[in-house]
Amino acid sequence: MSSNPSDSSTHESHEEHEIFDASFEELSQFTPERLEEFSDVVLARALSRLEVYQRREILRHVDEAWASDILSEMDEEDAAEVIGAMRDHRAVAMIEELDPDDAADVVAELEDEDRERLMDALEPETAEEINLLLSYDPETAGGVMTTDFGVVKIDQTIEEAIQAIRRQREEIDNIYYIYVVDDEDHLQGVISIREVLLARPGAGIRDIMQEAEGVCAPDDDRELVASRTAEFNLVALPVVDAKRKMIGIVTHDDVLDIVQDEATEDIQKMVGAGGDESILDSVFESLRKRNPWLVVNLVTISIAAAVITFYEDQIKSMAILAVMMPVIANLGGNTGAQTLAVLIRSLAVGEIQPRDSFSICGREAVKGFLNGLVIGLITSVMVAVFTQAMMVAVVVFFAMVCTMTFSGFAGAAIPLTLKKFDFDPAQSSSIFVTGIVDMVGFLIFLQLATWLLF
């Protein structure tokens, strides 16, 4: 009988609260049997909240294999801090237990001195695998792939292939697909374990293999890897070199991490926070990442505020102008933010081509115009009712329509322009959109008021 998902969720929540509420002194008294009551993920989250020496003390209660499973669920920086604080023989043993891609991520975060010492102490084969993975940019397929994958030869029979797979079982934790290679390790095709088990006796690998889809080069951007995974509905993608030799695979769990990381990065960058920032980062680390973009925000909003100084006399003589300015700016900014959010997502999943830019900006301007008609009409009616000033209502209506039309256009044009010049389109786009829309919105509203009311 399957368990109720809500029951499982409730249990996990209770499990987390129990260990998170425990002090370090209480956790240090937990026996291995007591720790087994918690999942690796929950233990990793709990340890991430502790100091480095405290994490090391808790992990002393478990063996290297279990400790490595816990570390693999932690942030790479946190895991590296723990590894670096351990005695060399235990640190080496835990790195050996990690999957190659996880080991490379942790080793990359070690201090230079610790990295050099521990790499020298690793088994040559392990060190070679880690060095290979570290040679690739972490934002590429090579940087997220693992070198553990199952292979069979193209000229083998099914029976020979099964024996070959069994010989590889200790080196491979998860076998999603079996990759077919020739004698020089060139990728020829792919088969699933199901196809191997259901093949007729005496059949050959060549008879049942299929063309490998979603093949990536090690230098391909990791966002492309995620896109191909979704496009071909795969749980692992092969990575090959220029000669089409198999060098690794990117598994679905890494793809999920890519999707989550990229989405988080885009959301945080849009508002000027660090792309890799965490709420648990130190105060000074967060300041370093956020402050530069707050300075940019100060500059853009100061320019918008400067526009107002040219209309001081009009504002002093008609207080309703001061009341309506933030209303128009806020609705204009929200219009731009809506466009920006949809467009950044479309860029991330590859829906937009360079030739689409002009039509996209035009469509978003039309959407802003139509929304402006509706919102402008509602707002102007309210102004007319409460102020009994029809001309003020007319100014509000036209200012709202113009501002929201421009906001829709700006929300699309700004990130597309950043993309064209090879800047990250998500990097603080909302700061630029808000500042420019506020400036233009104030200018439109106050200039219309000057023309029609004075």
ABEGO torsion letter per residue (X at the ends): XBBBAAAAAAAAAAAAAAAAABBAAAAAABBAAAAAABBAAAAAAAAAABBAAAAAAAAAABBAAAAAAAAAABBAAAAAAAAAABBAAAAAAAAAABBAAAAAAAAAABBAAAAAAAAAABBAAAAAAAAAAAABBAABAAAABBABBBBBBAABBAAAAAAAAAAAAAABABBABBBBBBAAGBBAEBBBAAAAAABBBGBBAAAABBBBBGBBBAABBAAAAAAAAAAAGBABBBBBBAAGBBAEBBBAAAAAAAAAAAAAAAAAAAAGBBAABBAABBAAAAAAAAAAAAAAAAAAAAAAAAAAAAAAAAAAABAAAAAAAAAAAAAAAAAAAAAAAAAAAAAAAGABBAAAAAAAAAAAAAAAAAAAAAAAAAAAAAAAAAAGBAAAAAAAAAAAAAAAAAAAAAAAAAAAAAAAAGBBAABGAAAAAAAAAAAAAAAAAAAAAAAAAX
